[in-house]
Amino acid sequence: MTDMKVPQAARQLRELALSAACAAALRAAARLGVADALGDDPASVEEIARAVKADAGALRRLMRGLSSHGIFAEVDGDRFAHTEASRLLREDTPSGLRYTTLWATEPWTWELWPRLDEAVRAGRSQFGDLHGKSFFEFLHEDAPESAAVFDRAMTQASALSARALADVLDLHGVAVVADVGGGQGGVLRALLERSTTLRGVLFDLPEVIANADPWLRPGGPLGDRVQLVAGDCRREVPVEADLYLVKNVLEWDDDSTVATLRAIASSGRPGARVVIVENLIDGSPELKFTTAMDLLLLLNVGGRKHTREGLEALIGQAGLTLGRVEPVNSYLHMFTCVVPA
C-alpha cells in the first residue's frame, strides 16, 4: 500500500513544480485569441493556427498541454473542440474569465513569484524592493496596459457576483448607497438597475473613476442618479450615504484595512450600514484559488485574504458594530456592520 502512494505523490509534486507552464499556456491562449478562433464545431489545428496567425506545430503543443487540464478537448486526432472551461476564455462569453486569466499572469507576476521565500522570511511585500515604488503607483505610472487589464478583470469579477449580491443585499430604507473602491461600477450598476429610486456614489482612485462604466457617467442611462467621487479610501471617504458597500477591497495590510473602515465610520452618520463582502480563506470551496491569491497579495501589496475571525477583529478595531455574517454565494460572505452613535 505504501509503495502505491509514492508514485502518486511524486506525480503530484512534479506537476505542481511545473504548474507555471499551465499558467503560461492559459496566458498564451488568451493573448492569441485561440478560444475566440474556435467556434461551436471542432476545428483542425491548421485552421485555428491560420485564424490566430500562429505556427501550427507549436499551437498543437500548446492546445495539447491545455487539454490535459480540461481546457479544450482533443478529438479526432488533430482536431480540437471547446470545453466548458475553454469557453470562459472567449471575449464574448458572459461572465467570462479572459481578463482575470491575463491579470493573474501579467509580466510583473513572473518577477514576483521567485521572491516568495523572501516575502515569507520578512513577512512583507517585495514589490517596492523590486520596482522602487508601490504596486499601484507602478501599475498606473509604468504599466498602463496592465492597469487596463486590471480594470477589465475587476469588471469581470464583479459581473460574476453583482447579480448574486443584488439578490441578497437588503436595501430597505436606503436612499443612497456608496460603493467604496467600486472599480468601474459593475456592482453599483446592478443595484441601481434593481431600484428606480436608489441613488449611488462610486468612490475609487482618480484613474479608476476616469474609466467608470459609461452607464454611470453623466449622460449615461443611470448617470443622473450617480455621483462619481475620486479619492483614496485609506485616507478619507468624503461621502454621505445610508449604506457603504466595500466588496473585495480590504485585501491589503491590516493597518490599511482598519484605516479604510475608520474613514467610512468617520463619514457615516450613526446608524448607517457598512456592508463588507469578501471571499474568506476559511469559508471558500475554492481553497486552492483563495490561498494562491493570499500569497500573491503578500507579494504585491503586503496584503492578505481574511479568515472570518481575522476580519471580525479588524472590524472591531475600526470601531464598527458587527451584526450579521451571511453567505452571498458559494465563495463570498457578507459582513453587515453599523456606524455606532
Stockholm file with secondary structure:
# STOCKHOLM 1.0

chainA/1-341         MTDMKVPQAARQLRELALSAACAAALRAAARLGVADALGDDPASVEEIARAVKADAGALRRLMRGLSSHGIFAEVDGDRFAHTEASRLLREDTPSGLRYTTLWATEPWTWELWPRLDEAVRAGRSQFGDLHGKSFFEFLHEDAPESAAVFDRAMTQASALSARALADVLDLHGVAVVADVGGGQGGVLRALLERSTTLRGVLFDLPEVIANADPWLRPGGPLGDRVQLVAGDCRREVPVEADLYLVKNVLEWDDDSTVATLRAIASSGRPGARVVIVENLIDGSPELKFTTAMDLLLLLNVGGRKHTREGLEALIGQAGLTLGRVEPVNSYLHMFTCVVPA
#=GR chainA/1-341 SS CHHHHHHHHHHHHHHHHTHHHHHHHHHHHHHHTHHHHSCSSCEEHHHHHHHHTCCHHHHHHHHHHHHTTTSSEEETTTEEECCHHHHTTSTTSTTCCHHHHHHHTCHHHHHHGGGHHHHHHHTSCCHHHHHSSCHHHHHHHHCHHHHHHHHHHHHHHHHHHHHHHHHHCCCTTCSEEEEETCTTCHHHHHHHHHCSSCEEEEEECHHHHTTCCGGGSTTSTTGGGEEEEECCTTTCCCCCCSEEEEESCCCSCHHHHHHHHHHHHHHSCTTCEEEEEECCGGGCSCHHHHHHHHHHHHHHTSCCCCCHHHHHHHHHHTTCEEEEEEESSSSCEEEEEECCC
#=GC SS_cons         CHHHHHHHHHHHHHHHHTHHHHHHHHHHHHHHTHHHHSCSSCEEHHHHHHHHTCCHHHHHHHHHHHHTTTSSEEETTTEEECCHHHHTTSTTSTTCCHHHHHHHTCHHHHHHGGGHHHHHHHTSCCHHHHHSSCHHHHHHHHCHHHHHHHHHHHHHHHHHHHHHHHHHCCCTTCSEEEEETCTTCHHHHHHHHHCSSCEEEEEECHHHHTTCCGGGSTTSTTGGGEEEEECCTTTCCCCCCSEEEEESCCCSCHHHHHHHHHHHHHHSCTTCEEEEEECCGGGCSCHHHHHHHHHHHHHHTSCCCCCHHHHHHHHHHTTCEEEEEEESSSSCEEEEEECCC
//
